[in-house]
Amino acid sequence: MATTSSSSSVAGVKLSEVHVFDKMQWMMERAHNVFKLGHESILKHLEEPDKLQQDLPNFLGYCGCWAGDILVHHDTEEMVLFPFFSPRLDMSGEVDQHKVMHDHLDGILAYVNDPTTPLTFDADTLRQKMTAIRDPLFHHLDSELEHIRRENMERNFSPQEIEDILHKLDTYAQAHANPWTELPFFISHVAPPYRGNFPELPWIVSNVMLPIFALRHSGRWKYSPYSAFNAAG
């Protein structure tokens, strides 16, 4: 679904440079694209099951990061964002969509985290699970962007309220994220021209801490479309 906000066309800029009423959609669109790219990457690699057999722990770990990051993203929305929206913007549809997707994601996580899966792995089984979640997931990601378009933000919230909730989201994410998995996964799925601009990371995080975080599970990130070690590369 195409969005109606001008935020979709703003490329190569930082969140701080985006109009305040476009910021929520701009940020969410970048985050949602991470999950779409991860889904596409998993399906692409499932087309070569013989190669995966040689590296199943890393591939299954990568799949687990994808599903786990979506759950964390949804938890953040339900704990911080939706309570902020709900008095003036009905988010009940998004909550219902989360429940549907979480059933799929729980099934995927149960499969990839099962200690017997590396011994009995079947690419078709995982492909079926990934295919089943695609339509509800992508529909949710796109419809949520439509819901938080500029017109709705401007009609219901003040610029300061938007800035405040974005700050709360960032603070909550930093406090609850697993830097060893979530940050490298996220960074390695941010596509040009946004690499280096989203998310906005302090120099020490981007250039010193990120490579350290990415190293622990470095074998997983070969399945990512972009580097997990360099936020701009």
N, C-alpha and C positions, 0 to 999 in steps of 0.2 A: 504494500500500500504506500503510495507516495505521500510524503508529508507536505503540509501546506505552509510550513514556516520557512523563512529564508535561511534558517540555520543549516539546512541540508546542503546548501550551495557554498557555504563558507569553508574554504579549504586552506590548509597551511597556516592557520592562525591558532593562537592559544585561547583557552577558555576565557581568560581574563580580558581578551580583546573582543569577545562576542557580545552583542547587545544583551542586556540583562534578561529580557524576556525570551530570548532565544537560548539562553545558557542551559536550561534544564534539558531541552530537547537535544541540543548539540552534544552535551555530555552523554546522554542516554544513547543517542545514535552511535557514538563511537564505541560505547560499552557493548551495545547489542551486536555491532559488527564483529566484535571479538568472538562472541558465541557462535555467530553464523560461520565465521572462518574456521573455527574449531570443528564444527559439525562437518563442514565440507572436507576438512583435512582428514578426519577419521574415516569418512566414506572413501576418500581417495586411496588411503593406505590399505583399506580392506580389500581393494581390488588386487592386491599382491600378497595374498595370505602366506605364500611360501617364504617371502622375505620376513614377514612378521614372526614366523615360527622361530627365527633365529634371535629375536629380540623381544619376546612377548612381555617380560616384566616391565620394560620401559614403555612399550606401546600401551599396555593396559594401565600403567600409571598415568600416562598422558590422557587417556580416556577418562580416568577417574578425576584428574584435575579439571577437565572440561565440565563434567557433570557437577563436581563439587563447587566450582566457581559460580555456576548458575544458581545453585542453591544458596550460596553465600550472598550473591547479588539480590536474590529475592528476599532473603532474611533481612538484609539492610533496608530494602524498600518497605517491608512490612513493619519493621521496628522504628524507622525514622521518617521515611518519605510519605507513606500512605496516611499515617496519623496527621501529618501536616496538611496534606491535601484534603482529607475526607470531609472536614466541615463545609468546604466550599466546592469540592470537586469529587464526584462519586467514583471511588476506586473499587467498588465491590466486584465489578466485572474482572478486573485484573487479579483480584484475590482468588476468585473462582478459577481463573485460568492457571494461576500458580498451582492450585491443588491438582488439576489435571496433569500438568507437566511434572509435578513432583512424584506422582505415581510412576511415570516413565523413568524419571531420573533415578529414583530409588531402585528400580529394576536394573538399570544399567550399572549403577554402583555395586549392587549385589553381585552382578556377574563379573565385573572386572576386578573386584576386590576378593572374590572367592579364591582361597588358596589352591583349589583344585583346577581352576580355569586354565593356568598355563599348561596343565597336563592334558586337558580335554578341549582346548580352544577350538571353536568352530566359527570361522569368519561370517558365515551366513547367519548364525544366531545373533551376533552383535550387529550385523548389518540390518537385520529385521528390527531390532530395538531402536537403532538410530533412524531408520526410515519411519518408524511409527511415531517418533516424537517430532519429526521435522515440521509437519503442517501445524500442529498446535503450538509449537515453539515459535516458529517464524511468524505465524499470525499474531501471537501475543506480542512479540517484539515490535512488530509494525504497528499494531493497533494502539499500543501504549504510547508510541511516538506521536500518533495522531491526537491522542487524548491530552498530551502535554504540549501541544503546539503553542505558538506565541499568543494567539488570540485568547486562549484559555488562561494562560499565565497572566497576561496583561489585564484581563477582565476580573480576575479573582484575587490577585496578590499584588503587593507593593514591591518595588525594586528591592527595598531593604529586606523584606521577608524572603525573597528569592535568594539574595546573597547569604542571609543567615542560614537557610536550610541547606544550601550548598556547602557551607562551612561545617555544619553538623554532619552531613553525609561524609565529608572528607575525614573528619575527626573520628567518626564511628568506624569507617573502613580501616583507617590506620590502626585503630585499637583492636580490631577483631580479625584482621586478615592474617593469614599464614604467609609470611614473606618468602618462605622456602618453596612454596608451590604456587600460590595465587599471583604474586607479583611477576615471576618469570613467565608464567603462562599468559598473563594479561599482556605484558610487554611484547611477547613474541607473536601476538595476533593483532597488533596495531599496525594498520597498513599505511603506506605513504598516501598522501602528503602529511599525515598526522604524526608520524614517528618523530619523537623529539619534542612535540608540542602537546601531546596528550598521552598519558596524564602528565601534568606539570610536576616534575620531580626536582627536589633540590640537587645541586651538582653532586654532592657527596653520595646521595642515594643512587643517582643514575650512573655515576662513574666508578664508585668504589663498592657500595653495598650490593647493588644489583648483580654484578658479576659473581660476588661471593654467594649470594642467595641462589643464583642459577646453577652454580657448580654442584650443589648437593645432589640434584636430580638431573644432571646434565644430559644423561642418556635419553630422557623423555623429550627434550626440546628439539631433537632432530625431526620430530613429526610436526613441529610448528612451521608456519609459512615464513616467519621472520626470526631474527636473532633474539634470544632471550638474554644475551649478555650485554647488549648495547642498545639503549633506548632509542638512539637516533639512527642505528644501522639497519 
